[in-house]
Each structure stands twice: as C-alpha cells, then as structure tokens.
Amino acid sequence: MKKDYPVPAGYLERETEVKKSRFIARVAPVGSRDELKDWLEKAHQDHPDARHICWAYQIGRPGSAAEAGMNDDGEPSGTAGKPILNVIQHKDMGDVLVMVIRYFGGIKLGAGGLVRAYAGAAESVLSEVGRIVHKPVKAANITMGFADEQPLRHWCDVNAAELESISYGSSVTARVLVPEDQMQTFTAFCDSHKLNYRFET
C-alpha cells in the first residue's frame, strides 16, 4: 500500500522583489499533467506581460515521485526550474506545482542571483501553504434504500471517507471514496446494513 504523504491544502500566491524584479510565486495541488497544463495556462492568462513563467512540479509520493518536471522558460539553463524543484523536494511534498512569474526590473541578477531568487520565491510560498495528508482511496458504488442514506453519511464523516455523488431514483445510488485503511470497516458497515456495493477497479 502506498504511504500517506503531504500535499498542498490549496492554492496560494506570494510575491517577492529582488533588485526591482518582481517574483510572483504560486503553489497549487496537481494530480495529473492535465491539471498542470490548466494551471500554467491560467498563469499565462493572468500575466501575459511577464518576462518569464518558470515552474517545477512533482506528482506522487516525495522521494519516489511517479512524475516530476521543470521549465526555465527562457532563463539561463538550471537557474529557475531546478532551484524551484529542489525546494519542492526539500519540503517533502507531493502532488505539487510551483510557478514563479517574473517581471524583469532592469537589473541583471547573474546566474547565482537567479538561483537564489527563484529558490527564495518558491520557499516563500511553500513555507506558508497549508498541508493536508494524501491518503490513497478506493472508489465504491453503492445502491441502497432511502433510509440508509443518513447512516452512510454518518459513516463517511466518522471515517474520513468522501461521499462524492449521490442520485435518487427508485433507489439511492452513491459513489464513495473510501480511504484504503478503512476498507474492512467499510465492507463490514455495508454488510451489516445490507447495502449493495462494488469497488471500481
């Protein structure tokens, strides 16, 4: 079983200034390349006049991330994306994207100055963003009677499961995201209430 690991609790933005250059750092939780593209597109829409939008990301568990990447976006190679990724790895956080938007202030910073500025911007936002623990989950589809909805909602609240969707017809159908460490409790609950459930593969 995959271990739990910290991920950003949400989106956060922080701005720093180095020798008149503005560095706007954004952190966002990402679980796929599509989400990564969406966040990058938004950054380009929000800041069409920025000189550089550099970024790094890591998806999966820190230390053995399934996927990681970085981009210097025109800055000298290794002076932007890599320092950002180094800070992400040092923070021991997964499923995370950090973008740093730079408005050039007219004073060149040099390679060492750029590394410090981008790492500092990433540090400023990552040190402030909240963390939540990512727990591996399994999705289950449940069919039940109307009287069973409230007990199921209560079970989800108590056991940190997420009632993702519910629909009403001749019976009630629900999709629940069950933490992997609560699987046995969940199946016992369903069996005791005679609920039909099926795990998605």
N, C-alpha and C positions, 0 to 999 in steps of 0.2 A: 504493500500500500504506500502511496505517495505520502510524504510527511506534510504537515501543515507548514505554511510559510507566510511571512508578512507581505501584504500588497498595499498600495496606496488606498486610503479610505475614499479618495475622490480627487477632484481637480483642484489645483492651487496654482497661483501665479505670484511671482515675486520679482522686483526689479532692483538691479544694482547699477552703479555707474563707475566706470574706470576711465580716467583721463578723457572725459567728455563723451565716451562711447556708452550708449545705453545697452544693458544686457537684461532682457526680459525672459526669465526662466519660467517654464510651465511644466508641471508634472501631471500625468493622467494615468489611470489604470488601463491597461490594454491586455486583451486575451488572444488577439489574432492580428494578422497582417492587415486585414480589412479595417479594423479599429484604428490601427496605426496610421493608415492612409487617411482616414477620416479626420483624425486629429491634426495631421500635417496640412491637409487641405484647409482646415479651419484657421490654422496659424497663418497660412499664406493669404487667406481672405482678410483676416483681421489686420495683417501688417504687410500690405502689398509693397510698401516703400522700404522695407527693411533691407539692409545690405546682405545679411546672411541669416538663414534659419538652420542652425545646426542641431543635431539630435542624436540620441542613442536610446536603445531600448533593450529590454530583457524579458522574455516570456518563459514562464516555468519557474522551477524551484531555484533559488540562488545557489551558485556553486555547481549546479548541473543543469543550467538553463537549456530548455529544448531549442531555444532560438534567441539570438542576440544580434544586434547590428548597430551601425553608427554611420554618420554622414557629416563631413566637414563643410559642405555647401559652399565651396569656393575659398574657404580659409586655407592657409598652408597645411599640407597633409599632417595629420596627427596632432594638430593644435586645438581641435574643438571636439569632434565626436569622441575621440579616445579619452580625453580627460573627463568628459561627461559620463562615459561608460564606466570609467574607473571609480567615480564617486558612487554610481549606482551599485556597483559590485561591493564596494566598501560598506555601503549601507545595508547590505544583506537583504535586499528587497526583490521580489519577483513581480511579473506581470506589470511592468512599469515602463513608461515612456517619459523622457525628459527632453524638451525642446528649449533651445536658447536662441532668442531672436535678438540680433544685434543691429543697432543703428550706429553707424560709424561717426565718431565725433571729430575726425580730422587729425587726430594724433595716432601715429602707428604705435602699436604696443610691442612689436617684436614677438618671436616665437614663444619665448618664456613667459612674456606678459599675457599672450593669448591663452596659453595653457592655464595660467593662474586665474585669469578672468572667467574662462568657461567652467573650470572646476569650481571656482567660487560661486558662480551663478547657480550651478547645479546643486552645490552644497546648501545654498541659501533656501532653496525651495524644498529639497529633500529633508532637511533637518526640521522643517515646520509642518510638512504634510502629515496628517493622521495616518495611522496604520491599522489595518484590520487583518486578521489571520484568515488566509485562504484555506478552506477545508475542502478536500475532494468530496464531491457529491455524486449521487446516482439519481436519475430521474425515474419516477414511478407514476404510472397512470392508474387511477382508482375509480371504480364505479361503485356507487353506494346509494342508500336511501337518504331522503331529506333529513331525517332525524340524526344521521351520522355526521353531518357537516360540522356541527359545533364541536363534538368530541375530537374530530380530526384537526380542526383549527387549534384547539387547546393543545393537542399533542405536538403540533408543529411549533407553537410558541414555546413550549417547555423544552423541546429537544433541538432547538435551533435549526429546524427544517423550514423551507420556504414553500408556501402554498402559491405556486407560480400562476396558475389559472384555474378557474372553476366555471362550469357551464351547467345549465339546468335544462332538462328535457323530461322524459318520463322517469328518469333517474338523475342523479347528480354525478358528473364526471369531473375529476380534478387531476391536475398534474402537480406533483410534489417533488421538490429537490431535497433528497434525504442525505445528510452527512454520512459518509461511509462508516464512521464509527458508531452510527445509530441504526445500522441496518437490522440487526437482530431485534432491537426494541420495536422498530417499525413493523417488521413482519409479525411479531407477537401481538402488537396492537391491532393490526388488520385481521389477524386470525380470530382474536377474541371478539371483535365486533362484526365478524363475518363479512368483511369488505373484500371485493374482488380487486386484486392489484396485479400489475405487471410491470417489471422493470424494463426500461429501454436498454437495448444493447448498443 
